[in-house]
Amino acid sequence: MRWDNLGDRPEDAAGAGEAALFGTDAVTTRTFDAPEFRGITFHEVRARSILNRVPGASRMPFEWTVNPYRGCTHACVYCFARRTHAYLDLDTGVGFDTQIVVKVNAPEVLRRQLASPRWQGAHVAMGTNVDCYQRAEGRYRLMPGIIEALRDRANPFSILTKGTLILRDLDLLRQAAEVTDVGVSVSVGFTDRELWRTVEPGTPAPERRLDVVRTLADAGIGCGVLMAPVIPFLGDSPEQLRATVRAVADAGATSVTPLALHLRPGAREWYTQWLHRHHPHLVPRYERMYAGGAYAPTWYQRRITRQVHEFAAEFGIGPAGRGEARRITAPGRGDAPAAEPTQLTLL
């Protein structure tokens, strides 16, 4: 595994480069015999930075992320984050599902970075690469400390998850929502149970995720649904789209936003292998659809978006807005530089 050139020296905190991700002298590898962790290896590391700047060319509507884990036991065959495991010479297939990097000091590093006079209180997005409420969070409990750090600085944030474990932190989310902007979205791309079992084998069932939406709504925390991914030829018929949107509306979601499957390098190869095993007749159609790159053709994306929005209007919900998150500026901070330099490729 490529742990070389990864430093954890506090004196380097203001000038770290992309190579300084975490300390080689503080990597502990563990396995647990509990049934839910059987076959999974955890690499506990001490991160030197936890606030990650999103590359300028990204399509994402946010600039900063926090990701306490790398690799994901959800094992979604389409996960675009798979390629990041290659940066540590880890396998992007089964290895991504079973070799989990845990940044055990994430809450304290985040608290330190948020307190820096160079930090200007920008919106922080979580769950944008791997799920911060995957199974490992039940053991490591990093998210309570992360939410507390954001709450205590009144720093706006959002969470995207497929995990039901987020309900454990419901009280903390309420507390944070009292002092800053908090956004929560749950990912539910389809409600077809057979498709779910094969394409998202490590996730809670779609109906369990919709229960999360319902519980958050009942608690006064608005929750949108990212309808992602919409999977071509397997989950994109008008009947399937309508059934999913109806279930989302019944759960009390504030919005529904569709996102068609995209296949970046790393994910593309793993998904193609899955397709050959489960739906070989679709391989030529996928080759044609994604011949131009990682994203489905514009005409297809527009068709899916139009249909989902029509069904959403039918059931009384609309697409998510992209309102800019409220910025919190503490007294005396002035117009300092944006933030400490951080790595661009760390999850």
VEXGU-189959 format. One line per 5 residues: number of its first residue (from 1); their letters; for each residue z, y, x of N, C-alpha, C. Coordinates in steps of 0.001 Angstrom, whole numbers, plus 500000, padded with zeros to 6 digits. Layout:
NUM) a) Z:Y:X:Z:Y:X:Z:Y:X  ...
% end
This chain:
1) mrwdn) 500000:498813:500838:500000:500000:500000:500000:501242:500877  499265:502267:500515:499104:503441:501330:500233:504446:501080  501361:504242:501810:502451:505214:501721:502403:506181:502914  501456:505994:503833:501416:506805:505037:501182:508279:504708  501711:509128:505572:501514:510582:505471:502084:511184:504204
6) lgdrp) 503081:510522:503637:503713:511050:502431:505110:511515:502808  505313:512817:502819:506584:513363:503278:507485:513771:502152  508793:513895:502460:509772:514309:501455:510763:515280:502072  510274:516151:502950:511174:517060:503643:511342:518324:502833  512575:518689:502440:512793:519877:501632:512230:521132:502261
11) edaag) 512241:521205:503613:511762:522416:504248:510270:522634:504057  509545:521592:503616:508111:521722:503384:507787:522122:501953  508793:522373:501126:508566:522524:499681:507627:523656:499332  507586:524706:500146:506768:525860:499783:505347:525758:500307  505074:524746:501141:503736:524692:501713:503147:523311:501756
16) ageaa) 503489:522520:500753:503032:521129:500770:501551:521041:500495  500919:520079:501135:499522:519792:500845:499425:518597:499935  498206:518185:499672:497994:517085:498745:498569:515776:499262  498707:515647:500610:499174:514380:501168:500651:514142:500918  501436:515219:500749:502882:515071:500646:503293:514800:499212
21) lfgtd) 503278:513537:498817:503586:513178:497438:505026:512724:497283  505476:511810:498163:506857:511356:498126:507191:510700:499458  508452:510415:499668:508922:510023:500983:508808:508540:501270  508263:508206:502441:508108:506806:502808:509443:506142:503079  510453:506931:503427:511763:506351:503724:512589:506154:502469
26) avttr) 512032:506460:501321:512808:506365:500090:512037:505612:499007  511242:504623:499414:510510:503814:498459:511250:502488:498286  511714:502222:497082:512417:500985:496781:511613:500211:495750  511305:498962:496077:510523:498126:495160:511464:497177:494425  511345:497148:493084:512248:496332:492263:511447:495536:491239
31) tfdap) 511991:494398:490882:511515:493649:489719:512734:493330:488860  512524:493223:487559:513610:492937:486634:513252:491698:485826  514252:490892:485543:514011:489614:484863:514046:489745:483342  514281:490961:482848:514293:491152:481402:512912:490814:480833  512867:490202:479648:511567:489775:479096:510533:490903:479033
36) efrgi) 510969:492110:478699:510007:493204:478551:509450:493692:479886  510083:493274:481014:509614:493718:482329:509122:492564:483201  509022:491386:482628:508598:490236:483410:507164:490435:483909  506970:490208:485214:505658:490380:485806:505342:491796:486227  506295:492715:486061:506078:494119:486393:506894:494482:487634
41) tfhev) 506283:495200:488547:506949:495671:489755:507095:497184:489689  508293:497666:489989:508565:499104:489983:508753:499589:491410  508049:500640:491769:508190:501278:493077:508907:502607:492855  510164:502649:493188:510978:503849:492994:510776:504787:494178  510345:505999:493902:510055:506975:494948:510777:508283:494651
46) rarsi) 510937:509073:495680:511520:510406:495538:510389:511415:495692  509978:511998:494565:508874:512958:494563:509299:514249:495239  508380:514874:495945:508694:516157:496565:508288:517318:495647  507448:517024:494648:507041:518023:493669:506737:517298:492368  507029:517924:491250:506793:517281:489959:505923:518135:489045
51) lnrvp) 505797:519431:489340:504896:520295:488581:503518:520219:489229  502551:519765:488480:501199:519558:488998:500223:520524:488343  499470:521247:489156:498466:522161:488618:497213:521375:488236  496717:521622:487050:495488:520980:486587:494300:521638:487285  493351:520854:487801:492179:521450:488451:491464:522418:487537
56) gasrm) 490935:523470:488120:490293:524523:487340:489118:524057:486516  488447:522994:486968:487270:522499:486246:487631:521607:485070  488906:521348:484869:489328:520448:483800:489025:521031:482434  488803:520136:481467:488587:520552:480079:489902:520773:479338  491018:520495:479993:492301:520552:479306:492721:521996:479008
61) pfewt) 493386:522217:477848:493790:523567:477466:495151:523957:478032  495575:523340:479131:496836:523680:479768:496626:523642:481281  497541:524265:482007:497353:524421:483448:498325:523588:484271  499461:523193:483660:500489:522489:484413:500931:521228:483686  501204:520179:484452:501667:518927:483873:502881:518409:484638
66) vnpyr) 503631:517533:483962:504712:516768:484582:504501:515312:484188  504475:514435:485174:504280:513008:484926:505268:512208:485767  506337:511715:485176:507354:511006:485962:506966:509597:486374  505864:509062:485818:505436:507702:486143:503978:507702:486583  503643:506659:487334:502264:506438:487763:501968:504958:487521
71) gctha) 500881:504653:486810:500678:503316:486276:501336:503253:484913  500899:502283:484068:501415:502285:482699:501361:500886:482093  502498:500442:481581:502580:499118:480960:501938:499082:479577  501486:500197:479052:500723:500151:477804:499456:499314:477975  498921:499283:479193:497775:498429:479533:496536:498718:478684
76) cvycf) 496341:499947:478264:495146:500290:477494:493914:500099:478382  492965:499313:477912:491851:498946:478779:490951:500135:479114  491026:501196:478322:490164:502352:478505:490834:503486:479281  492072:503327:479732:492854:504449:480265:492155:505125:481445  491900:506419:481308:491163:507146:482338:491989:507357:483605
81) arrth) 493310:507140:483533:494159:507343:484709:494103:506171:485682  493409:505119:485358:493382:503933:486224:492942:504262:487652  491999:505144:487782:491460:505443:489119:492547:505971:490061  493565:506620:489530:494582:507217:490388:495358:506169:491169  495391:504935:490681:496089:503888:491424:495372:503575:492745
86) ayldl) 494085:503833:492796:493327:503568:494020:493779:504474:495161  494381:505645:494830:494819:506549:495885:495923:505929:496741  496629:504929:496189:497676:504236:496942:497255:502812:497297  495944:502569:497257:495406:501241:497531:495957:500196:496562  496258:500616:495342:496704:499695:494305:495532:499372:493392
91) dtgvg) 495557:498189:492819:494492:497731:491938:494456:498575:490666  493251:498951:490246:493105:499791:489054:493006:498985:487770  493008:497658:487876:492984:496799:486698:494376:496331:486353  494665:495052:486637:495992:494509:486352:497066:495275:487112  496746:495719:488328:497724:496464:489115:498186:497732:488426
96) fdtqi) 497286:498426:487767:497658:499645:487042:498643:499326:485924  498485:498153:485309:499350:497754:484193:500701:497232:484658  500798:496757:485900:501995:496030:486330:502680:496598:487568  502053:497521:488283:502649:498167:489458:502947:499616:489091  504186:499877:488747:504554:501182:488195:505329:501987:489229
101) vvkvn) 504829:503176:489542:505531:504094:490428:506443:504969:489573  507722:505015:489947:508729:505757:489184:509287:506875:490065  509138:508100:489639:509651:509246:490403:511095:509497:489964  512003:508781:490595:513376:508698:490105:514110:510026:490158  513652:510956:490968:514314:512261:491075:513589:513343:490285
106) apevl) 512714:512947:489361:511900:513921:488626:512717:515015:487943  513820:514702:487219:514551:515772:486541:515101:516829:487495  515704:516408:488617:516277:517404:489520:515210:518201:490253  514081:517565:490602:513000:518317:491235:512429:519350:490264  512252:518952:489011:511745:519894:488015:512704:521058:487831
111) rrqla) 513995:520783:487758:514974:521858:487583:514895:522850:488738  514728:522323:489945:514620:523195:491114:513353:524041:491055  512234:523430:490676:510978:524169:490647:510957:525216:489531  511547:524879:488386:511591:525861:487297:512447:527067:487655  513435:526876:488522:514329:527970:488920:513719:528852:489999
116) sprwq) 512601:528436:490574:511979:529226:491635:511509:530569:491093  511719:531649:491838:511216:532961:491398:509695:533005:491321  509034:532016:491897:507572:531990:491868:507040:531348:490588  507911:530700:489829:507479:530057:488585:507552:531062:487442  506468:531172:486682:506349:532194:485649:506474:531662:484228
121) gahva) 506967:530446:484066:507245:529944:482721:506032:529496:481950  505006:529000:482628:503803:528533:481945:504088:527269:481143  503244:527024:480167:503355:525814:479352:503211:524580:480237  504044:523568:479996:504018:522317:480751:503664:521185:479785  502623:520439:480108:502185:519316:479269:502636:517999:479897
126) mgtnv) 503095:517081:479051:503551:515767:479519:502843:514663:478733  502635:513526:479407:501946:512415:478784:500445:512552:478809  499939:513401:479677:498504:513674:479698:497732:512701:480564  498415:511952:481432:497770:510893:482212:498333:509554:481778  499523:509215:482231:500166:508004:481726:501319:508409:480821
131) dcyqr) 501732:507494:479967:502699:507811:478927:504106:507933:479507  504732:509073:479280:506092:509282:479777:507120:508514:478954  506695:507915:477830:507586:507073:477021:507096:505622:476998  506507:505188:478109:506192:503774:478243:507499:502993:478418  507388:501671:478479:508588:500824:478497:509557:501156:479622
136) aegry) 509051:501557:480774:509918:501856:481914:510929:502951:481589  510567:503859:480701:511470:504955:480361:512751:504459:479709  512694:503303:479051:513904:502738:478465:514937:502380:479502  514492:502040:480702:515419:501706:481782:515761:502925:482634  514774:503733:482973:515005:504811:483938:515494:506116:483309
141) rlmpg) 515213:506346:482036:515760:507499:481314:515534:508818:482071  514295:509074:482416:513967:510317:483112:513696:511474:482152  513186:511170:480967:512787:512230:480049:513941:513087:479522  515131:512538:479247:516207:513431:478816:516489:514544:479822  516553:514204:481108:516795:515222:482121:515661:516212:482238
146) iieal) 514423:515738:482049:513266:516621:482112:513279:517603:480942  513545:517092:479740:513601:517981:478565:514748:518968:478700  515887:518516:479193:517026:519414:479383:516684:520544:480350  515978:520215:481438:515598:521240:482411:514681:522277:481769  513720:521834:480970:512814:522754:480286:513550:523557:479234
151) rdran) 514445:522906:478502:515249:523604:477484:516094:524699:478117  516744:524387:479218:517663:525339:479830:516947:526551:480406  515654:526430:480712:514865:527576:481178:514014:528165:480065  514191:527668:478827:513381:528114:477687:511896:528075:478032  511492:526994:478677:510102:526853:479126:509302:526077:478091
156) pfsil) 508211:526625:477580:507424:525909:476564:506817:524634:477134  506738:523598:476285:506180:522328:476740:505618:521546:475570  504842:520530:475898:504298:519626:474881:504346:518203:475413  504381:517264:474493:504438:515843:474835:503383:515107:474009  502609:514270:474689:501672:513357:474026:502121:511940:474342
161) tkgtl) 502241:511100:473329:502753:509756:473570:502214:508746:472569  502214:507493:472979:502038:506366:472079:503371:505647:471879  504420:506113:472526:505690:505403:472549:506648:505823:471447  507324:504849:470868:508341:505152:469847:509651:505604:470473  509803:505434:471779:511049:505792:472451:511329:507289:472410
166) ilrdl) 510337:508085:472091:510548:509525:471990:511626:509865:470969  511803:509003:469967:512817:509281:468937:514224:509242:469509  514429:508553:470622:515728:508573:471288:516123:509996:471668  515129:510836:471987:515383:512191:472469:515201:513239:471379  515323:512819:470135:515086:513733:469018:516015:514935:469051
171) dllrq) 517296:514725:469326:518242:515843:469370:517875:516836:470468  517454:516334:471619:517057:517234:472706:515811:518034:472333  514880:517402:471648:513683:518119:471204:514048:519220:470219  514984:518935:469330:515444:519971:468382:516067:521143:469126  516917:520825:470098:517566:521886:470872:516541:522740:471606
176) aaevt) 515561:522101:472215:514531:522840:472942:513715:523707:471990  513421:523176:470799:512610:523917:469828:513311:525167:469325  514625:525222:469477:515375:526409:469064:515196:527577:470029  514771:527282:471275:514693:528348:472273:513291:528573:472823  512354:527656:472549:511009:527810:473088:510020:527035:472232
181) dvgvs) 508748:527138:472573:507702:526423:471842:507635:524979:472312  507759:524054:471370:507705:522628:471673:506616:522000:470817  505691:521333:471444:504630:520649:470718:504709:519152:470958  504579:518370:469898:504583:516920:470028:503342:516369:469338  502645:515482:470040:501498:514795:469464:501625:513301:469738
186) vsvgf) 501220:512517:468772:501198:511066:468919:499748:510617:468928  499426:509694:469809:498054:509202:469919:497854:507971:469040  496956:508081:468069:496592:506966:467190:495087:507056:466973  494337:506251:467689:492890:506329:467589:492305:505549:466433  493080:504560:465933:492594:503689:464869:493785:502925:464306
191) tdrel) 493598:502323:463155:494670:501539:462533:494312:500060:462432  493192:499663:462975:492739:498271:462966:493642:497440:463880  494427:496530:463312:495399:495777:464103:494736:494812:465085  493619:494217:464725:492944:493295:465641:492424:494039:466863  491853:495214:466636:491376:496024:467749:492541:496460:468625
196) wrtve) 493635:496869:467980:494828:497296:468720:495333:496199:469647  495435:494975:469156:496006:493884:469953:495217:493631:471235  493916:493860:471215:493111:493555:472393:492907:494756:473307  492821:495957:472742:492485:497120:473560:493709:497901:474015  494847:497767:473311:496088:498471:473670:497262:497494:473622
201) pgtpa) 497215:496414:474376:498170:495311:474184:499629:495640:474466  499901:496679:475262:501282:496988:475594:501898:498116:474791  501183:498612:473795:501665:499754:473020:502331:499316:471723  503182:500168:471143:503638:499908:469780:502444:499912:468823  502561:499164:467744:501479:499092:466763:501198:500475:466176
206) perrl) 499969:500718:465735:499627:502026:465174:500567:502477:464062  500982:501538:463203:501881:501951:462106:503249:502375:462604  503685:501794:463740:504970:502204:464331:504850:503615:464899  503716:503913:465468:503499:505268:465987:503456:506285:464847  502866:505886:463739:502840:506791:462591:504234:506962:461998
211) dvvrt) 505080:505952:462152:506489:506113:461762:507159:507197:462597  506773:507303:463866:507301:508366:464721:506903:509726:464168  505639:509856:463791:505159:511111:463202:505995:511448:461970  506219:510454:461127:506974:510655:459895:508421:511077:460177  509041:510420:461142:510431:510738:461474:510558:512143:462060
216) ladag) 509633:512499:462938:509669:513851:463506:509461:514904:462422  508524:514639:461508:508281:515581:460419:509527:515739:459552  510187:514629:459247:511403:514679:458437:512521:515451:459143  512471:515456:460490:513493:516161:461274:513128:517625:461495  512001:518055:460943:511619:519455:461071:510819:519770:462320
221) igcgv) 510366:518740:463035:509544:518942:464224:508117:518560:463886  507255:519551:463778:505866:519286:463445:505217:518410:464493  504442:517455:464056:503816:516510:464981:502356:516330:464604  501464:516573:465549:500049:516335:465331:499660:514955:465813  498479:514526:465446:497958:513237:465905:496664:513477:466664
226) lmapv) 496644:512970:467893:495408:512934:468652:494738:511605:468318  493658:511658:467607:492956:510452:467178:492059:510011:468327  492726:509321:469285:492033:508998:470527:492478:507642:471056  491497:506900:471572:490075:507238:471486:489436:506666:470236  488425:507344:469765:487538:506742:468770:486566:505870:469562
231) ipflg) 486582:504562:469296:485859:503598:470120:484505:503270:469485  483434:503599:470181:482095:503365:469609:481860:501912:469216  481283:501738:468032:480832:500449:467496:481976:499489:467156  483214:499876:467429:484363:499027:467118:485383:499720:466224  485466:501042:466304:486448:501760:465493:485916:503051:464927
236) dspeq) 484590:503163:464809:484014:504449:464436:483217:504444:463144  483301:503391:462348:482590:503410:461068:483254:504421:460145  482512:504991:459192:483122:505946:458259:484339:505362:457552  484290:504086:457217:485430:503449:456532:486657:503406:457439  486446:503085:458713:487562:503030:459655:488131:504418:459914
241) lratv) 487250:505388:460097:487713:506757:460339:488504:507278:459147  488011:507025:457951:488699:507505:456747:490056:506843:456601  490138:505545:456863:491417:504848:456741:492443:505393:457727  491991:505684:458939:492911:506218:459947:493380:507612:459570  492464:508472:459156:492848:509833:458780:493789:509805:457581
246) ravad) 493539:508924:456632:494423:508820:455476:495828:508404:455898  495933:507438:456821:497239:507005:457300:497943:508127:458054  497189:508892:458815:497749:510036:459540:498288:511077:458562  497528:511357:457520:497968:512321:456517:499210:511823:455785  499226:510536:455432:500379:509973:454728:501650:510046:455570
251) agats) 501495:510051:456905:502653:510119:457793:503197:511539:457930  502468:512514:457394:502949:513890:457447:502545:514649:458692  501479:514223:459359:501025:514924:460560:500574:516339:460222  500814:517242:461139:500398:518629:460928:498919:518835:461215  498324:517934:461984:496922:518071:462360:496401:516738:462841
256) vtpla) 495089:516611:462879:494456:515427:463459:493249:515898:464260  493167:515454:465498:492100:515887:466395:491433:514667:467005  490157:514413:466698:489485:513220:467232:488997:513437:468659  488958:512351:469410:488430:512385:470771:487702:511065:471013  486418:511145:471241:485627:509936:471474:485961:509332:472834
261) lhlrp) 485828:508029:472925:486093:507303:474161:485286:507893:475314  485951:508137:476443:485237:508473:477655:485634:507484:478740  484709:507176:479614:484862:506109:480592:484620:506638:482000  485700:507079:482623:485596:507564:483996:485618:506382:484961  485188:506611:486200:485258:505537:487205:486670:504960:487284
266) garew) 486765:503675:487437:488057:502997:487406:488290:502424:486033  488332:503272:485025:488440:502808:483645:487133:502165:483189  486024:502729:483615:484722:502231:483167:484532:500761:483547  484861:500412:484795:484677:499046:485252:485591:498073:484506  486859:498493:484309:487822:497626:483632:487456:497448:482166
271) ytqwl) 487042:498524:481520:486636:498444:480120:485380:497589:479962  484461:497715:480900:483230:496922:480827:483528:495433:480954  484463:495081:481826:484874:493674:481920:485448:493185:480596  486294:494013:479989:486877:493665:478691:485783:493488:477641  484804:494386:477666:483710:494333:476699:482901:493045:476873
276) hrhhp) 482646:492645:478096:481913:491402:478354:482657:490197:477787  484009:490220:477870:484795:489090:477371:484881:489057:475856  485079:490206:475248:485385:490255:473816:484190:490616:472932  483275:491433:473432:482141:491884:472615:480887:491973:473472  480426:490863:474040:479283:490921:474964:478010:491480:474339
281) hlvpr) 477870:491331:473041:476662:491845:472380:476592:493364:472397  477747:494025:472672:477770:495486:472678:477490:496079:474055  477461:495253:475083:477293:495776:476440:476022:496613:476586  474859:496140:476113:473655:496981:476253:473774:498316:475523  474426:498328:474365:474569:499584:473620:475454:500568:474377
286) yermy) 476507:500057:475013:477369:500923:475821:476630:501442:477053  475829:500588:477655:475076:501027:478832:474159:502174:478482  473566:502113:477302:472694:503208:476879:473502:504444:476519  474616:504256:475805:475394:505407:475350:476002:506175:476506  476476:505450:477527:477163:506109:478638:476292:506168:479894
291) aggay) 474983:506092:479713:474076:506171:480857:474145:507537:481532  474492:508552:480778:474517:509909:481328:475814:510295:481997  476819:509426:481982:478082:509788:482618:479274:509244:481874  480426:509873:482102:481682:509358:481565:481849:509629:480076  481172:510633:479562:481404:511057:478181:480293:510594:477249
296) aptwy) 480682:510317:476023:479692:509967:475003:478756:511152:474784  477533:510900:474328:476584:512003:474110:477149:513040:473146  476717:514271:473321:477208:515376:472495:476967:515110:471012  475799:514546:470680:475502:514287:469270:476522:513338:468658  476960:512361:469452:477937:511397:468944:479302:512068:468762
301) qrrit) 479728:512840:469749:481008:513529:469647:481033:514462:468425  479937:515161:468206:479879:516085:467071:479929:515328:465748  479259:514181:465689:479276:513395:464453:480689:512921:464127  481379:512403:465124:482747:511928:464912:483652:513073:464495  483542:514188:465190:484386:515343:464865:484133:515822:463441
306) rqvhe) 482868:515910:463047:482537:516357:461695:483111:515410:460638  482946:514122:460850:483439:513163:459865:484962:513205:459758  485635:513243:460890:487103:513282:460861:487596:514550:460183  486980:515668:460463:487399:516915:459831:487143:516897:458321  486051:516256:457909:485784:516138:456467:486857:515290:455790
311) faaef) 487229:514179:456424:488281:513338:455855:489635:514049:455892  489868:514809:456956:491127:515548:457051:491237:516572:455926  490127:517248:455639:490136:518213:454538:490389:517500:453212  489821:516322:453062:490025:515549:451840:491505:515228:451629  492208:514916:452721:493612:514522:452607:494589:515651:452914
316) gigpa) 494071:516860:453087:494945:518019:453169:495511:518358:454523  494873:517894:455599:495305:518304:456934:494099:518818:457694  494343:519577:458766:493244:520176:459504:493324:519847:460972  492324:520267:461758:492343:520008:463199:493412:520830:463883  493867:520362:465046:494873:521086:465806:494275:522365:466357
321) grgea) 495053:523431:466326:494636:524684:466936:494958:524678:468417  494363:525617:469142:494607:525711:470572:495348:527003:470889  496316:527349:470061:497068:528563:470299:497749:528530:471646  497728:529651:472345:498336:529701:473667:499845:529611:473539  500458:528795:474349:501903:528635:474318:502589:529930:474729
326) rrita) 503714:530190:474095:504495:531383:474426:504987:531298:475858  504871:532403:476589:505325:532443:477971:506724:533034:478021  507606:532404:478761:508980:532863:478911:509133:533448:480303  509521:534686:480400:509724:535331:481687:511163:535791:481787  511899:535228:482723:513287:535598:482891:513399:536992:483487
331) pgrgd) 514476:537735:483179:514657:539079:483709:514596:539078:485231  513886:540074:485769:513884:540263:487209:512882:539428:487966  512057:538648:487252:511112:537798:487970:509865:538543:488427  509495:539598:487693:508349:540387:488095:507054:539616:488059  506093:540105:488796:504776:539489:488835:504582:538726:490137
336) apaae) 505437:537753:490369:505353:536953:491592:504188:535981:491499  503804:535379:492627:502735:534364:492589:503056:533259:491616  502050:532568:491174:502177:531655:490041:503197:530551:490228  503164:529805:491313:504085:528687:491465:503931:528082:492836  504841:527182:493174:504737:526490:494445:503464:525658:494474
341) ptqlt) 502783:525631:495614:501607:524752:495699:502013:523307:495460  501225:522602:494652:501544:521206:494364:500286:520384:494456  500452:519071:494581:499318:518175:494690:498521:518159:493395  497228:517956:493513:496336:517974:492357:496084:516578:491809  496323:515550:492600:495953:514210:492163:497128:513364:491743
346) ll) 498347:513817:491993:499513:513051:491585:499626:513061:490083  499934:511911:489499:500075:511820:488043:501223:512660:487569
% end
